[in-house]
Amino acid sequence: MKMKFVNRTWLGFLAIGALVQALGADEMTAYQLIKEGNRYVGEESKDKVVQIRSERSVAGLTPIIWYIVYYDPDASMKATEVKFGAGRKLSVKRPFRLLEPVTGDTSTLDRSKMKVDSDKAIQIALKEPMLDKLTIKATELKLVRAGDMFERDNKAPVWRVRLWAAKLRNPNREADIGEVVLAAEDGQVLKTDLHINRVD
């Protein structure tokens, strides 16, 4: 009985150690994950990215869960989604529905204008003057087409960086304070929709 308890305890320590190591390692950026994801899609889909998005970051500002959505001419929704966790492939699926309709090649992001990677996008967003006095705790990113929202090419990619900050009266709690939208081509901030009053 004692030996079983020791073994379980030891396995628990190993699992925790592996998790800490994964979280502490340098995470792959979104653009690096595009190349990694190319290994799991067909030839006609490689580098043809429709959308990139992350889940909210945990224990830091860099998300570790990412979804890379590729144009897939053979799928019913014309898309294949590769999910990554800490740089490792977790799943590959053809989603039944997307946030944006996919109608063909015209919906893919302009790869030549994807110059600002996810790590740089976070750095740019954090430089917004309104954030100077706040403690930013988490981020969530999405790379999508500019569409008709900005004076740019419809297919030009933009980063939407959502931010969470520590509350002033209870720093252990966090508030969603909005997002910063910036061009993936040159890092220009196109829109700020920040509500810093939410940290009160």
C-alpha positions as MATLAB code, in Angstrom:
seq = 'MKMKFVNRTWLGFLAIGALVQALGADEMTAYQLIKEGNRYVGEESKDKVVQIRSERSVAGLTPIIWYIVYYDPDASMKATEVKFGAGRKLSVKRPFRLLEPVTGDTSTLDRSKMKVDSDKAIQIALKEPMLDKLTIKATELKLVRAGDMFERDNKAPVWRVRLWAAKLRNPNREADIGEVVLAAEDGQVLKTDLHINRVD';
ca = [
       0.000    0.000    0.000;
       2.818    2.379    0.919;
       4.635    1.620   -2.351;
       1.480    2.455   -4.372;
       1.157    5.777   -2.560;
       4.812    6.630   -3.281;
       4.412    5.703   -6.953;
       1.303    7.856   -7.343;
       2.981   10.768   -5.587;
       6.045   10.435   -7.809;
       3.896   10.298  -10.956;
       2.051   13.408   -9.773;
       5.309   15.295   -9.367;
       6.419   14.203  -12.835;
       3.147   15.417  -14.401;
       3.385   18.795  -12.656;
       7.017   19.124  -13.688;
       6.158   18.423  -17.330;
       3.376   21.016  -17.266;
       5.617   23.686  -15.730;
       8.320   22.924  -18.282;
       5.817   23.237  -21.141;
       4.489   26.548  -19.847;
       7.958   27.903  -19.209;
       9.369   26.988  -22.598;
       9.591   29.503  -25.403;
       6.272   29.143  -27.181;
       6.025   28.957  -30.944;
       4.598   32.053  -32.593;
       1.510   31.990  -34.795;
       3.525   32.187  -38.017;
       5.799   29.367  -36.887;
       2.694   27.281  -36.271;
       1.546   27.894  -39.865;
       4.638   26.044  -41.078;
       4.103   23.314  -38.509;
       0.445   23.007  -39.501;
       1.379   22.579  -43.162;
       2.464   19.053  -42.232;
      -1.140   18.087  -41.459;
      -3.015   19.518  -44.459;
      -3.123   18.695  -48.169;
      -0.839   20.266  -50.772;
      -3.579   22.633  -51.954;
      -3.976   23.999  -48.424;
      -0.366   24.650  -47.396;
       0.218   28.295  -46.391;
      -3.353   29.221  -47.439;
      -4.479   30.585  -44.105;
      -8.055   31.758  -43.578;
      -7.807   32.629  -39.896;
      -5.583   32.247  -36.847;
      -6.900   32.500  -33.322;
      -5.773   31.657  -29.810;
      -7.452   30.858  -26.555;
      -6.904   33.205  -23.640;
      -3.375   32.927  -22.284;
      -2.743   31.197  -18.948;
      -0.008   32.040  -16.430;
       1.478   34.701  -18.720;
       0.819   36.897  -21.721;
       1.624   34.360  -24.443;
      -1.220   32.025  -25.459;
      -0.338   28.347  -25.680;
      -3.523   27.104  -27.397;
      -3.782   28.117  -31.076;
      -6.065   27.274  -34.000;
      -4.750   27.623  -37.560;
      -7.535   27.505  -40.157;
      -6.488   26.657  -43.726;
      -8.434   26.909  -46.979;
      -9.379   23.363  -48.005;
     -11.080   22.911  -51.398;
     -12.168   19.374  -50.476;
     -13.988   20.254  -47.236;
     -17.685   21.165  -47.112;
     -16.900   24.486  -45.412;
     -13.697   24.828  -47.473;
     -11.596   24.818  -44.316;
      -9.396   22.559  -42.190;
      -8.503   23.559  -38.644;
      -5.303   22.458  -36.881;
      -5.250   22.930  -33.103;
      -1.945   23.319  -31.251;
      -1.094   23.231  -27.547;
       2.346   24.429  -26.429;
       3.596   23.973  -30.003;
       2.281   20.427  -30.378;
      -0.555   19.303  -32.645;
      -3.639   18.405  -30.623;
      -6.194   17.809  -33.371;
      -7.020   18.250  -37.058;
     -10.625   18.675  -38.123;
     -12.891   20.136  -40.763;
     -15.246   22.471  -38.868;
     -18.960   22.506  -39.667;
     -19.139   26.255  -39.233;
     -16.717   29.159  -39.038;
     -16.810   32.678  -37.660;
     -16.590   33.903  -41.255;
     -17.991   32.190  -44.361;
     -15.336   30.647  -46.566;
     -16.168   30.949  -50.238;
     -12.906   30.047  -51.899;
      -9.388   31.348  -52.463;
     -10.543   34.953  -52.102;
     -11.059   34.352  -48.379;
      -7.445   33.426  -47.638;
      -5.279   36.002  -45.926;
      -2.670   37.838  -47.995;
       0.456   35.929  -46.913;
       2.789   38.621  -48.269;
       1.344   41.094  -45.753;
       1.763   38.837  -42.730;
       4.953   40.403  -41.380;
       4.103   41.182  -37.744;
       3.989   37.898  -35.823;
       1.885   37.216  -32.722;
       4.670   37.973  -30.221;
       5.296   41.367  -31.817;
       1.545   42.073  -31.975;
       1.323   41.603  -28.199;
       4.277   43.952  -27.648;
       2.695   46.642  -29.836;
      -0.661   46.369  -28.076;
       0.955   46.673  -24.650;
       2.567   49.975  -25.649;
      -0.794   51.726  -25.831;
      -0.571   54.768  -23.480;
      -3.885   53.914  -21.781;
      -2.310   50.735  -20.407;
       0.624   52.409  -18.648;
      -0.843   52.193  -15.140;
      -2.428   48.758  -15.538;
      -1.095   45.259  -14.890;
      -1.945   43.195  -17.964;
      -2.480   39.561  -17.019;
      -3.654   37.782  -20.172;
      -4.132   38.110  -23.924;
      -6.159   36.466  -26.667;
      -5.309   36.958  -30.334;
      -7.098   36.616  -33.621;
      -5.693   37.175  -37.123;
      -8.464   37.903  -39.636;
      -9.094   39.829  -42.837;
      -9.456   43.592  -42.542;
     -12.684   43.432  -44.541;
     -14.384   46.787  -44.996;
     -13.602   48.045  -41.507;
     -10.361   49.819  -42.354;
      -8.889   51.657  -45.314;
      -6.923   48.644  -46.437;
      -7.109   45.794  -48.908;
     -10.026   43.509  -48.009;
      -7.669   40.536  -47.739;
      -5.070   42.391  -45.673;
      -4.598   40.615  -42.324;
      -5.172   42.426  -39.033;
      -4.452   41.318  -35.485;
      -7.159   41.688  -32.857;
      -5.448   41.576  -29.467;
      -7.853   41.244  -26.516;
      -6.492   42.112  -23.083;
      -7.267   41.312  -19.451;
      -5.928   43.435  -16.573;
      -5.727   42.975  -12.809;
      -8.466   44.745  -10.883;
      -7.271   47.623   -8.703;
      -9.050   46.643   -5.496;
      -8.498   42.911   -5.903;
      -5.384   42.195   -8.038;
      -6.156   38.468   -7.948;
      -9.194   39.111  -10.127;
      -9.067   40.135  -13.786;
     -11.190   42.292  -16.055;
     -11.653   42.126  -19.819;
     -10.639   45.645  -20.866;
     -11.186   45.352  -24.619;
      -8.931   45.050  -27.635;
      -6.332   46.688  -29.840;
      -6.534   46.127  -33.606;
      -3.342   46.477  -35.643;
      -2.147   45.803  -39.172;
      -0.170   42.588  -39.580;
       1.804   44.167  -42.414;
       3.437   47.081  -40.560;
       2.137   47.004  -36.985;
       0.152   50.230  -37.334;
      -2.562   50.484  -34.690;
      -5.857   50.793  -36.556;
      -8.272   50.872  -33.651;
      -8.301   50.851  -29.860;
     -11.412   49.751  -28.042;
     -10.197   49.830  -24.442;
     -12.336   50.229  -21.316;
      -9.918   50.736  -18.459;
     -12.742   51.700  -16.085;
     -13.530   47.979  -15.835;
     -10.573   47.474  -13.471;
     -12.185   49.614  -10.734;
];
